[in-house]
Amino acid sequence: MPLLFHSTNGQSPPVNLRAALLAGQAPDRGLYFPQSFPRFSFNELAQFPCLPYHEIAFRVLSKFTDGIVPPAELAKFCQDAYNFPVPLEVINFRTFLMRLDQGPTASFKDFAAQMMARLFGKFLREDGRQVTILTATSGDTGSAVAHAFHKIPGVRVVVLFPIAEVSESQRKLMTTLKDNVRTVAVDGKFDDCQAMVKRAFADADLKHIPLSSANSINIGRLLPQSVYYFYAASRVAQAGEPIVFSVPSGNFGDMMGAVVAREMGLPVRKIIAAVNDNDAFPRFLATGNYEKISPSRNSLSNAMNVGHASNLARLVAVYGGQMDETGRISRAPDLAVMRQEIFSTSVSDERTVTGIREFWNQYQLLLEPHGSVAWRGFQDWAAQEPLGSSPAVIVETANPAKFPEEVEKVVGWAPDVPANMLASLRLPEDYDHLAADYAKFKNYLLAAHA
Ligand SMILES: *Cc1c(COP(=O)(O)O)cnc(C)c1O
């Protein structure tokens, strides 16, 4: 019996992983989540320290793909997708920096996008179907998705990005691919791009175009993001020893990976969800009142400028509550237990900048703004609950070279650009240009699928 996924809104029938992945969102607008979690035994986890990353990925993901993806095929997907290093650098004593920035587009979004593209490609091939993946991006999602789905048969990718809000290197990582990837520069803000994508999904005139999404509401993004928490623990903690994770958070897909790992049996002492000025979650944790931030606030850690984290519905469900897609809570989660297991704090831009500087001066390790938010979040937690001898892992989600101006302003020099990024930066760009006008975008989609 394959594992089933139910909707957080509770109005759609449970489905298997294949259906949940292809649909993205449940028909009742809720998010798919496992009905129950497969668990690792102590002895299974005790083997992980001897296994390479791709093998840990295989053991974790196969618990969800049982009966859907043959083991040999999944093993091959893991080997092909996870062929880059996952460095754990010592900060001090038993506190480590995990760099999730060595994938093809130098952000942690590669971990999920690479696996999702392989699963999508397989399912579409079997069904003889085609889909168009429509994505709005503030920078990292678009490039990770475009690279992962590039040249996958049966898939077209359309990425919308705000022309003035993405950095040059972020843009070039998307616009130099061509083939089945089309990028559209929009004269507007990220919010405009996202609104246009949402309207396209709901537009009856576009029903003949099979649209799908690869953003963090898709369960296919969450499961691969649990693997690096198992990996980190296997490298820095003793078997059975609880670990602390600090995760820079926007839509809370990354930190939910840590929650999934814990639900599957990984011993976790605390999960720190560090946010920028968009502080709806730390306020909720403190007061029990949830008020989303609208419009979202602009911060240096721009991939986390999210006023209402879509994955909160899943987090609330883990603690017995129910939240709909608009952020309305119809059943309160157990806040007392949530506070024991999760800490959350808001980090200002000023502390983000000084965090990069102090971290460099003290440890000679380079952070970019998102990683600095995680570091500050860890400090805030450690100031009120002594770390003792617990192992701790701070998650760095992007390569400092993706934010050269911000980093140079603080440390005085520009970070080295990784080889995979350099290659993209040298290729010719090709992208379309549209006003932030839904009618124009709709015509564009219709013409592209004529
Ligand atoms: C997307 C992103 C985040 C936020 O991740 P969520 O899963 O949305 O919380 C953090 N850092 C970087 C660099 C990102 O691209």
The ligand as a Gaussian input file, in Angstrom:
#p B3LYP/6-31G(d) Opt

LIG

0 1
 C       14.028000      30.369000      -1.063000
 C       15.168000      30.785000      -0.200000
 C       15.059000      30.845000       1.204000
 C       13.755000      30.593000       1.940000
 O       13.384000      29.252000       1.893000
 P       11.884000      28.839000       2.300000
 O       11.793000      27.396000       2.039000
 O       10.973000      29.651000       1.408000
 O       11.705000      29.196000       3.741000
 C       16.189000      31.169000       1.944000
 N       17.363000      31.450000       1.337000
 C       17.496000      31.416000      -0.007000
 C       18.810000      31.764000      -0.597000
 C       16.417000      31.074000      -0.829000
 O       16.565000      31.057000      -2.159000

